[in-house]
Amino acid sequence: MIVLLSVAPGTLESTMTQDLSPAERYAAARRRAAEQATALASFREMYDFGLDPFQIEACESLEAGKGVLVAAPTGSGKTIVGEFAVHLALKQGKKCFYTTPIKALSNQKYNDLCRRYGTQKVGLLTGDNSVNSDAPIVVMTTEVLRNMLYAGSQTLLGLGYVVMDEVHYLSDRFRGAVWEEVIIHLPESVTLVSLSATVSNAEEFGDWLDTVRGDTEVIVSEHRPVPLFQHVLAGRRMYDLFEEGEGHRKAVNPDLTRLARMEASRPMFQDRRRGRAMREADRERERRQRARVWTPSRPEVIERLDAEGLLPAITFIFSRAACEAAVQQCLYAGLRLNDEESREQVRALVEERTASIPPEDLHVLGYYEWLEGLERGIAAHHAGMLPTFKEVVEELFVRGLVKAVFATETLALGINMPARSVVLEKLVKWNGEQHADITPGEYTQLTGRAGRRGIDVEGHAVVLWQRGMSPEHLAGLAGTRTYPLRSSFKPSYNMAVNLVEQFGRHRSRELLETSFAQFQADKSVVGISRQVQRNEEGLEGYKEAMTCHLGDFEEYARLRRQLKDRETELARQGAAQRRAEAAVALEKLKPGDIIHVPTGKYAGLALVLDPGLPAGRVGGHRGLEYQDGPRPLVLTAERQVKRLAAIDFPVPVEPLERMRIPKSFNPRSPQSRRDLASALRTKAGHIPPERHRKRRSQAADDREITRLRAALRAHPCHGCNDREDHARWAERYHRLLRDTKQLEHRIEGRTNTIARTFDRIVALLTELDYLRGNEVTEHGKRLARLYGELDLLASECLRERVWEGLAPAELAACVSALVYEARVGDDAMAPKLPSGKAKAALGEMVRIWGRLDALEEEFRINQTEGVGQREPDLGFAWAAYMWASGKGLDEVLNEAEMPAGDFVRWCKQVIDVLGQIAAASPVEGSTVGKAARKAVDQLLRGVVAYSSVG
């Protein structure tokens, strides 16, 4: 470890030079003069603190003309290296682009650089804003730079440096490919500065950068400038997670281990809130047992941190609603973290930042409750908040006027909001599919916010005690630094036409084979090949062990497997037949039918609200159409409204009775559900469900099974005394042979995988006349200007003139289906849609998507691998239509049932795609371009128009 000592100028120098000879003193003076003449020397004078060794090493490499990859912990100051690239560019008369993954980070960096270099030298380019784009320093989102590269923008002229902040984003499965596209396509003359969180395979990533970008220095720093201490808060006591062991090794605190053991041995008592009564004696016993340890409430945690001098703190809660609830709980508890002077400062800043918001919108946005929390020094921070509100929270937190923030994990992604302490309520979060433990990488990212450089002597990570917590598991999270960078690169339709237009098919294929994804795949093949060799040696041993003196046991084992496979196939056919019969029965259901759900979580009496017929049976949209058979929406006798699937109906279902569904029935109203469920139980609660008799097995009458059984009995090995012992070895041989073939298939699959996917995409685009060999057609040139998940669907809609003649608000509704994705599943009624032309156009978009989906299946383009067109989601169409039609914010948010922040974000994404459509739409005889531009103007008002810059 290198330790830099801060000493008085000249003291160290005079001490070191006293014992040097005249020649050595002269050489040292020459060296100092050379150092003073470097760009790094003048750069260091701009800061009132010394640079760390890793920063100096990276800056020296940059000045020597090398690219750099800097991997260092959050808050260690790696952005200093990016700022040195800006300094070098200005000194050399070149341009520097500073890219970030999210707009909030771009805005923050733009403001930082403006303060240092002045607004004349700094520009900003995001999806929403374009400020001084011809400046020598331009801050932008990574997507903007990717689009520039494909468009051959004149802004790229004179570009000398590109800083890619948070480059580990290339692991992101939705957007990560953009980072690789930029790295591959940047001109060779551009020096790349890659800044990453600490990753465990930085050397591998550096090797790839060296391959595609030339000489790249990899600088890894594990050192945290502010040491981090780990704690567990249980009841009234704050435990240290680690205690110093022998030789400075960290061991888990034995007090915590004892606590976990003691808690595990105690009986669990049913909570009163679960609806089951407890005897008073049981409740008293539980209170006594829990007196030593419990999970503190949110206000208790903040009070404890305040008393210990550990504020400001960020508490990570993996739920937006829980973040808002936490603020309310602290307000109800009477917490006040600000004095009167701070309160006045908060109010003045908030009123200044929100002056542009119309007074009538403030109430809708929850402004007054939000302001009350801020004045007390407490706030929430999550993606559902209005961007202006989030920025105010960030600014107040950095100024020390907000001392407790309850945030979702999105705050950990690069926003500059360091705290003295970080609190984690739980070590489990919802990952979109299930509740899963957070990874060591996520734990490091979250706790990395703790400890403010230059302010705090140490940072603190506090995990709240939960029953069942394992201190060893927590220590593993805190002590592991495994956060590997995994490529998520996949070719897209837009990428394919852009590449072919610039480089032709052959060169494009070669370029894609230089991706980090392919680099990692090729390296992994080496290990798999070694495993294949070991398996082949094992197969020889198994073959010898199954040898039988009576005959060919391999042949006998093959007959046994054929018999087993035939029996399995017949069982599968029987199950498929039953499923088909069940699907036919489901298709006959009508709203108002009372059925008995035979199995599953919602087994029992249910009322059909919507039969949920499969695609093609009804003209409709998401929520009505299903590719995998009927999905009836039902009301259960327990008052739940749920969308069922074919798996809930292993046998055909028949209506037991019918009843009328009131027109006033609202599935979102608990009272409405309760009344209808009560009527359902009264109507059919006494009717017993129909019993289904088990059928005779098909295997009993199958000729092939009879033949195979006879062949087995006639085989010589059938009479062997060691037959079952041989059979066990034969089964092992078969399993290992199957595994070996799978490994060989994986080797074939991993070689040239990216290029093969590209070939399939090119074949589909050729079929649709977007490409003709190396030529990009007019349709292809239009697709090249459309970016996004549904680029091909948008292009096809323009080609088939689906949106011609639509009013601006109607077009906004249609375009929303290209960007919107619901956060929850489709266990709800079909979304409300605008009537008339917009509804017809949306239906046509779904039809075109169905055709493209079938084509993708034909060309083996797999959506689960991140390639292909997902189904358009119509859930935001009504909200976009209303807002573009001039409706008020209160009315739109009530109808949309979504937070203001989500509404603004989706509107901005719709505006972004409308801008692309305006640029890509044909000029002659088309109304789409004009309607798109007008729709942008109509959407860009009120909360959506509030500037994020400044």
Secondary structure, 3 states (H helix, E strand, C coil): CCCCCCCCCCHHHHHHHCCCCHHHHHHHHHHHHHHHCCHHHHHHCCCCCCCCHHHHHHHHHHHCCCEEEEECCCCCCCHHHHHHHHHHHHHHCCEEEEEECCHHHHHHHHHHHHHHHCCCCEEEECCCCEECCCCCEEEEEHHHHHHHHHHCCHHHCCEEEEEECCHHHHHCCCCCHHHHHHHHHCCCCCEEEEEECCCCCHHHHHHHHHHHHCCEEEEECCCCCCCEEEEEEECCEEEECEEECHHHCEEECHHHHHHHHHHHHCCCCCCHHHCCCCCHHHHHHHHHHCCCCCCCCHHHHHHHHHHCCCCCEEEECCCHHHHHHHHHHHHHCCCCCCCHHHHHHHHHHHHHHCCCCCHHHHHHCCHHHHHHHHHCCEEEECCCCCHHHHHHHHHHHHHCCCCEEEECHHHHCCCCCCECEEEECCCEEECCCCEEECCHHHHHHHHCCECCCCCCCCEEEEEECCCCCCHHHHHHHHHCCCCCCCCCCCCCHHHHHHHHHHHHHHHHHHHHCCCHHHHHHHHHHHHHHHHHHHHHHHHHHHHHHCCECCECHHHHHHHHHHHHHHHHHHHHHHHHHHHHHHHHHHHCCCCCEEEEECCCCCCEEEEEEECCCCECCECCCECCECCCCCCCEEEECCCCEEECCHHHCCCCCCCCEECCCCCCCCCCCHHHHHHHHHHHHHHHCCCCCCCCCCCCCHHHHCHHHHHHHHHHHHCHHHHCCCHHHHHHHHHHHHHHHHHHHHHHHHHHHHCCHHHHHHHHHHHHHHHCCCEECCEECHHHHHHCCCCCCCHHHHHHHHHCCCCCCCCHHHHHHHHHHHHCCCCCCCCCCCCCCCCCHHHHHHHHHHHHHHHHHHHHHHCCCCHHHCCCCCCCCCCCHHHHHHHHCCCCHHHHHHHHCCCHHHHHHHHHHHHHHHHHHHHHCCCCCCCHHHHHHHHHHHHCCHHHHCCCCC
